[in-house]
Amino acid sequence: MIWHKIADFLNELDFSGNNIAVAEMNGRKICIAKFKERVFAFAYKCPHAGGILAEGYIDVLGNIVCPLHRYKYDIKNGRNISGEGYYLKHWAVEIREDGVFVAEETGSGFFNFFR
């Protein structure tokens, strides 16, 4: 697992009014969200139709809601809870003294040889 620093401090990120910010991890955009005193990291685009999830919102149950078709994903595990069968990529987040870090799986085996 590789930890990427995305900010020096959490308050550097712009959470707008919907508690979802955009950050960069390893050269690509991701979303960072605050919900019930916790911080989560997940894909920038919805796996269904590519809606920008930072333009969506988090409902009262902690589901990320895509702004295009209102597909919902559990903020804790990325599971699609509105029944369409999609999965939202997500990553672990750590707030440390020296910054905000997001973990990226490195994996092993044949397919990672070509990464």
Rosetta constraint file for C-alpha pairs under 8 A:
AtomPair CA 1 CA 103 HARMONIC 6.29 0.50
AtomPair CA 1 CA 104 HARMONIC 5.63 0.50
AtomPair CA 1 CA 105 HARMONIC 4.60 0.50
AtomPair CA 1 CA 106 HARMONIC 5.17 0.50
AtomPair CA 1 CA 107 HARMONIC 7.58 0.50
AtomPair CA 2 CA 103 HARMONIC 5.57 0.50
AtomPair CA 2 CA 104 HARMONIC 5.21 0.50
AtomPair CA 2 CA 105 HARMONIC 6.45 0.50
AtomPair CA 2 CA 106 HARMONIC 6.61 0.50
AtomPair CA 3 CA 101 HARMONIC 5.87 0.50
AtomPair CA 3 CA 102 HARMONIC 5.45 0.50
AtomPair CA 3 CA 103 HARMONIC 4.38 0.50
AtomPair CA 3 CA 104 HARMONIC 6.26 0.50
AtomPair CA 4 CA 25 HARMONIC 6.32 0.50
AtomPair CA 4 CA 26 HARMONIC 7.03 0.50
AtomPair CA 4 CA 101 HARMONIC 5.26 0.50
AtomPair CA 4 CA 102 HARMONIC 5.26 0.50
AtomPair CA 4 CA 103 HARMONIC 6.29 0.50
AtomPair CA 4 CA 104 HARMONIC 7.50 0.50
AtomPair CA 5 CA 25 HARMONIC 7.62 0.50
AtomPair CA 5 CA 99 HARMONIC 6.52 0.50
AtomPair CA 5 CA 100 HARMONIC 5.71 0.50
AtomPair CA 5 CA 101 HARMONIC 4.38 0.50
AtomPair CA 5 CA 102 HARMONIC 6.55 0.50
AtomPair CA 6 CA 23 HARMONIC 6.38 0.50
AtomPair CA 6 CA 24 HARMONIC 6.25 0.50
AtomPair CA 6 CA 25 HARMONIC 6.31 0.50
AtomPair CA 6 CA 99 HARMONIC 7.59 0.50
AtomPair CA 6 CA 100 HARMONIC 5.78 0.50
AtomPair CA 6 CA 101 HARMONIC 5.83 0.50
AtomPair CA 6 CA 102 HARMONIC 7.07 0.50
AtomPair CA 7 CA 12 HARMONIC 6.75 0.50
AtomPair CA 7 CA 13 HARMONIC 7.40 0.50
AtomPair CA 7 CA 99 HARMONIC 5.72 0.50
AtomPair CA 7 CA 100 HARMONIC 5.23 0.50
AtomPair CA 7 CA 101 HARMONIC 7.45 0.50
AtomPair CA 8 CA 12 HARMONIC 7.31 0.50
AtomPair CA 8 CA 98 HARMONIC 6.38 0.50
AtomPair CA 8 CA 99 HARMONIC 4.07 0.50
AtomPair CA 8 CA 100 HARMONIC 6.06 0.50
AtomPair CA 9 CA 13 HARMONIC 7.81 0.50
AtomPair CA 9 CA 99 HARMONIC 5.39 0.50
AtomPair CA 9 CA 100 HARMONIC 6.16 0.50
AtomPair CA 10 CA 95 HARMONIC 7.73 0.50
AtomPair CA 10 CA 99 HARMONIC 7.65 0.50
AtomPair CA 10 CA 100 HARMONIC 6.36 0.50
AtomPair CA 13 CA 21 HARMONIC 6.06 0.50
AtomPair CA 13 CA 22 HARMONIC 7.39 0.50
AtomPair CA 13 CA 23 HARMONIC 7.41 0.50
AtomPair CA 14 CA 20 HARMONIC 7.75 0.50
AtomPair CA 14 CA 21 HARMONIC 5.27 0.50
AtomPair CA 14 CA 22 HARMONIC 7.38 0.50
AtomPair CA 15 CA 19 HARMONIC 4.63 0.50
AtomPair CA 15 CA 20 HARMONIC 4.90 0.50
AtomPair CA 15 CA 21 HARMONIC 4.48 0.50
AtomPair CA 15 CA 33 HARMONIC 7.46 0.50
AtomPair CA 16 CA 20 HARMONIC 6.95 0.50
AtomPair CA 16 CA 21 HARMONIC 7.11 0.50
AtomPair CA 18 CA 56 HARMONIC 7.59 0.50
AtomPair CA 18 CA 57 HARMONIC 5.47 0.50
AtomPair CA 18 CA 58 HARMONIC 6.97 0.50
AtomPair CA 19 CA 33 HARMONIC 5.54 0.50
AtomPair CA 19 CA 34 HARMONIC 5.43 0.50
AtomPair CA 19 CA 35 HARMONIC 7.34 0.50
AtomPair CA 19 CA 57 HARMONIC 7.57 0.50
AtomPair CA 19 CA 58 HARMONIC 7.55 0.50
AtomPair CA 20 CA 31 HARMONIC 6.44 0.50
AtomPair CA 20 CA 32 HARMONIC 5.66 0.50
AtomPair CA 20 CA 33 HARMONIC 4.34 0.50
AtomPair CA 20 CA 34 HARMONIC 6.71 0.50
AtomPair CA 20 CA 54 HARMONIC 5.47 0.50
AtomPair CA 20 CA 57 HARMONIC 7.28 0.50
AtomPair CA 21 CA 31 HARMONIC 5.61 0.50
AtomPair CA 21 CA 32 HARMONIC 5.09 0.50
AtomPair CA 21 CA 33 HARMONIC 6.18 0.50
AtomPair CA 21 CA 54 HARMONIC 6.26 0.50
AtomPair CA 22 CA 29 HARMONIC 6.59 0.50
AtomPair CA 22 CA 30 HARMONIC 5.79 0.50
AtomPair CA 22 CA 31 HARMONIC 4.68 0.50
AtomPair CA 22 CA 32 HARMONIC 6.11 0.50
AtomPair CA 22 CA 44 HARMONIC 7.53 0.50
AtomPair CA 22 CA 54 HARMONIC 6.62 0.50
AtomPair CA 23 CA 29 HARMONIC 5.72 0.50
AtomPair CA 23 CA 30 HARMONIC 5.45 0.50
AtomPair CA 23 CA 31 HARMONIC 6.12 0.50
AtomPair CA 23 CA 32 HARMONIC 6.80 0.50
AtomPair CA 24 CA 28 HARMONIC 5.36 0.50
AtomPair CA 24 CA 29 HARMONIC 4.57 0.50
AtomPair CA 24 CA 30 HARMONIC 5.92 0.50
AtomPair CA 25 CA 29 HARMONIC 6.33 0.50
AtomPair CA 25 CA 30 HARMONIC 6.67 0.50
AtomPair CA 25 CA 102 HARMONIC 7.61 0.50
AtomPair CA 29 CA 43 HARMONIC 7.74 0.50
AtomPair CA 29 CA 44 HARMONIC 5.89 0.50
AtomPair CA 30 CA 41 HARMONIC 6.98 0.50
AtomPair CA 30 CA 42 HARMONIC 6.06 0.50
AtomPair CA 30 CA 43 HARMONIC 5.07 0.50
AtomPair CA 30 CA 44 HARMONIC 4.43 0.50
AtomPair CA 31 CA 41 HARMONIC 5.62 0.50
AtomPair CA 31 CA 42 HARMONIC 5.30 0.50
AtomPair CA 31 CA 43 HARMONIC 5.91 0.50
AtomPair CA 31 CA 44 HARMONIC 5.21 0.50
AtomPair CA 31 CA 53 HARMONIC 7.29 0.50
AtomPair CA 31 CA 54 HARMONIC 6.30 0.50
AtomPair CA 32 CA 39 HARMONIC 6.92 0.50
AtomPair CA 32 CA 40 HARMONIC 5.60 0.50
AtomPair CA 32 CA 41 HARMONIC 4.54 0.50
AtomPair CA 32 CA 42 HARMONIC 6.60 0.50
AtomPair CA 33 CA 39 HARMONIC 5.60 0.50
AtomPair CA 33 CA 40 HARMONIC 5.14 0.50
AtomPair CA 33 CA 41 HARMONIC 6.39 0.50
AtomPair CA 34 CA 38 HARMONIC 5.65 0.50
AtomPair CA 34 CA 39 HARMONIC 4.63 0.50
AtomPair CA 34 CA 40 HARMONIC 6.46 0.50
AtomPair CA 35 CA 39 HARMONIC 6.45 0.50
AtomPair CA 35 CA 40 HARMONIC 7.84 0.50
AtomPair CA 35 CA 58 HARMONIC 7.89 0.50
AtomPair CA 35 CA 62 HARMONIC 6.83 0.50
AtomPair CA 39 CA 93 HARMONIC 6.59 0.50
AtomPair CA 40 CA 75 HARMONIC 7.03 0.50
AtomPair CA 40 CA 76 HARMONIC 7.36 0.50
AtomPair CA 40 CA 90 HARMONIC 7.79 0.50
AtomPair CA 40 CA 91 HARMONIC 7.28 0.50
AtomPair CA 40 CA 92 HARMONIC 6.84 0.50
AtomPair CA 40 CA 93 HARMONIC 6.07 0.50
AtomPair CA 41 CA 90 HARMONIC 5.59 0.50
AtomPair CA 41 CA 91 HARMONIC 5.25 0.50
AtomPair CA 41 CA 92 HARMONIC 6.56 0.50
AtomPair CA 41 CA 93 HARMONIC 6.43 0.50
AtomPair CA 41 CA 102 HARMONIC 7.15 0.50
AtomPair CA 42 CA 78 HARMONIC 7.72 0.50
AtomPair CA 42 CA 88 HARMONIC 6.95 0.50
AtomPair CA 42 CA 89 HARMONIC 5.65 0.50
AtomPair CA 42 CA 90 HARMONIC 3.94 0.50
AtomPair CA 42 CA 91 HARMONIC 6.06 0.50
AtomPair CA 43 CA 53 HARMONIC 7.68 0.50
AtomPair CA 43 CA 88 HARMONIC 6.50 0.50
AtomPair CA 43 CA 89 HARMONIC 5.39 0.50
AtomPair CA 43 CA 90 HARMONIC 6.18 0.50
AtomPair CA 44 CA 52 HARMONIC 5.97 0.50
AtomPair CA 44 CA 53 HARMONIC 5.70 0.50
AtomPair CA 44 CA 54 HARMONIC 6.87 0.50
AtomPair CA 45 CA 50 HARMONIC 4.85 0.50
AtomPair CA 45 CA 51 HARMONIC 5.33 0.50
AtomPair CA 45 CA 52 HARMONIC 4.75 0.50
AtomPair CA 45 CA 53 HARMONIC 5.58 0.50
AtomPair CA 46 CA 50 HARMONIC 4.70 0.50
AtomPair CA 46 CA 51 HARMONIC 5.08 0.50
AtomPair CA 46 CA 52 HARMONIC 6.51 0.50
AtomPair CA 46 CA 53 HARMONIC 6.23 0.50
AtomPair CA 46 CA 66 HARMONIC 6.58 0.50
AtomPair CA 46 CA 88 HARMONIC 6.99 0.50
AtomPair CA 47 CA 86 HARMONIC 6.66 0.50
AtomPair CA 47 CA 87 HARMONIC 7.05 0.50
AtomPair CA 47 CA 88 HARMONIC 6.45 0.50
AtomPair CA 48 CA 86 HARMONIC 6.87 0.50
AtomPair CA 49 CA 68 HARMONIC 7.81 0.50
AtomPair CA 51 CA 66 HARMONIC 6.28 0.50
AtomPair CA 51 CA 67 HARMONIC 6.39 0.50
AtomPair CA 51 CA 68 HARMONIC 5.65 0.50
AtomPair CA 52 CA 56 HARMONIC 7.18 0.50
AtomPair CA 52 CA 66 HARMONIC 7.26 0.50
AtomPair CA 52 CA 67 HARMONIC 7.23 0.50
AtomPair CA 53 CA 57 HARMONIC 7.54 0.50
AtomPair CA 53 CA 64 HARMONIC 7.61 0.50
AtomPair CA 53 CA 65 HARMONIC 7.35 0.50
AtomPair CA 53 CA 66 HARMONIC 5.46 0.50
AtomPair CA 53 CA 67 HARMONIC 6.77 0.50
AtomPair CA 55 CA 66 HARMONIC 7.63 0.50
AtomPair CA 55 CA 67 HARMONIC 6.16 0.50
AtomPair CA 56 CA 64 HARMONIC 7.20 0.50
AtomPair CA 56 CA 65 HARMONIC 5.51 0.50
AtomPair CA 56 CA 66 HARMONIC 4.97 0.50
AtomPair CA 56 CA 67 HARMONIC 4.46 0.50
AtomPair CA 57 CA 64 HARMONIC 5.91 0.50
AtomPair CA 57 CA 65 HARMONIC 5.37 0.50
AtomPair CA 57 CA 66 HARMONIC 7.19 0.50
AtomPair CA 57 CA 67 HARMONIC 7.57 0.50
AtomPair CA 58 CA 62 HARMONIC 5.75 0.50
AtomPair CA 58 CA 63 HARMONIC 5.36 0.50
AtomPair CA 58 CA 64 HARMONIC 4.63 0.50
AtomPair CA 58 CA 65 HARMONIC 5.98 0.50
AtomPair CA 59 CA 63 HARMONIC 5.37 0.50
AtomPair CA 59 CA 64 HARMONIC 6.66 0.50
AtomPair CA 59 CA 65 HARMONIC 7.00 0.50
AtomPair CA 62 CA 74 HARMONIC 6.50 0.50
AtomPair CA 62 CA 75 HARMONIC 5.84 0.50
AtomPair CA 63 CA 72 HARMONIC 5.81 0.50
AtomPair CA 63 CA 73 HARMONIC 5.22 0.50
AtomPair CA 63 CA 74 HARMONIC 4.62 0.50
AtomPair CA 63 CA 75 HARMONIC 5.34 0.50
AtomPair CA 64 CA 72 HARMONIC 5.48 0.50
AtomPair CA 64 CA 73 HARMONIC 5.07 0.50
AtomPair CA 64 CA 74 HARMONIC 6.37 0.50
AtomPair CA 64 CA 75 HARMONIC 5.96 0.50
AtomPair CA 65 CA 70 HARMONIC 5.36 0.50
AtomPair CA 65 CA 71 HARMONIC 5.73 0.50
AtomPair CA 65 CA 72 HARMONIC 4.62 0.50
AtomPair CA 65 CA 73 HARMONIC 6.65 0.50
AtomPair CA 66 CA 70 HARMONIC 4.81 0.50
AtomPair CA 66 CA 71 HARMONIC 5.41 0.50
AtomPair CA 66 CA 72 HARMONIC 6.50 0.50
AtomPair CA 71 CA 80 HARMONIC 7.35 0.50
AtomPair CA 71 CA 81 HARMONIC 7.96 0.50
AtomPair CA 71 CA 82 HARMONIC 5.98 0.50
AtomPair CA 71 CA 84 HARMONIC 7.71 0.50
AtomPair CA 72 CA 80 HARMONIC 5.71 0.50
AtomPair CA 72 CA 81 HARMONIC 5.65 0.50
AtomPair CA 72 CA 82 HARMONIC 5.41 0.50
AtomPair CA 73 CA 78 HARMONIC 5.40 0.50
AtomPair CA 73 CA 79 HARMONIC 5.31 0.50
AtomPair CA 73 CA 80 HARMONIC 4.36 0.50
AtomPair CA 73 CA 81 HARMONIC 5.60 0.50
AtomPair CA 73 CA 82 HARMONIC 7.48 0.50
AtomPair CA 73 CA 87 HARMONIC 7.51 0.50
AtomPair CA 73 CA 88 HARMONIC 6.67 0.50
AtomPair CA 74 CA 78 HARMONIC 5.06 0.50
AtomPair CA 74 CA 79 HARMONIC 5.34 0.50
AtomPair CA 74 CA 80 HARMONIC 6.48 0.50
AtomPair CA 74 CA 81 HARMONIC 6.52 0.50
AtomPair CA 77 CA 90 HARMONIC 6.99 0.50
AtomPair CA 78 CA 87 HARMONIC 5.62 0.50
AtomPair CA 78 CA 88 HARMONIC 4.43 0.50
AtomPair CA 78 CA 89 HARMONIC 6.07 0.50
AtomPair CA 78 CA 90 HARMONIC 6.09 0.50
AtomPair CA 79 CA 86 HARMONIC 7.04 0.50
AtomPair CA 79 CA 87 HARMONIC 5.09 0.50
AtomPair CA 79 CA 88 HARMONIC 6.36 0.50
AtomPair CA 80 CA 84 HARMONIC 6.70 0.50
AtomPair CA 80 CA 85 HARMONIC 5.91 0.50
AtomPair CA 80 CA 86 HARMONIC 5.35 0.50
AtomPair CA 80 CA 87 HARMONIC 5.59 0.50
AtomPair CA 80 CA 88 HARMONIC 7.15 0.50
AtomPair CA 91 CA 102 HARMONIC 6.40 0.50
AtomPair CA 91 CA 103 HARMONIC 5.80 0.50
AtomPair CA 91 CA 104 HARMONIC 6.53 0.50
AtomPair CA 92 CA 102 HARMONIC 5.73 0.50
AtomPair CA 92 CA 103 HARMONIC 5.33 0.50
AtomPair CA 92 CA 104 HARMONIC 7.89 0.50
AtomPair CA 93 CA 100 HARMONIC 7.27 0.50
AtomPair CA 93 CA 101 HARMONIC 5.69 0.50
AtomPair CA 93 CA 102 HARMONIC 4.56 0.50
AtomPair CA 93 CA 103 HARMONIC 6.44 0.50
AtomPair CA 94 CA 100 HARMONIC 5.97 0.50
AtomPair CA 94 CA 101 HARMONIC 5.19 0.50
AtomPair CA 94 CA 102 HARMONIC 6.47 0.50
AtomPair CA 95 CA 99 HARMONIC 6.15 0.50
AtomPair CA 95 CA 100 HARMONIC 4.66 0.50
AtomPair CA 95 CA 101 HARMONIC 6.36 0.50
AtomPair CA 96 CA 100 HARMONIC 6.10 0.50
AtomPair CA 96 CA 101 HARMONIC 7.48 0.50
AtomPair CA 106 CA 112 HARMONIC 7.83 0.50
AtomPair CA 107 CA 112 HARMONIC 6.65 0.50
AtomPair CA 108 CA 112 HARMONIC 5.75 0.50
AtomPair CA 108 CA 113 HARMONIC 7.68 0.50
AtomPair CA 109 CA 113 HARMONIC 6.68 0.50
AtomPair CA 110 CA 114 HARMONIC 7.69 0.50
AtomPair CA 111 CA 115 HARMONIC 7.41 0.50
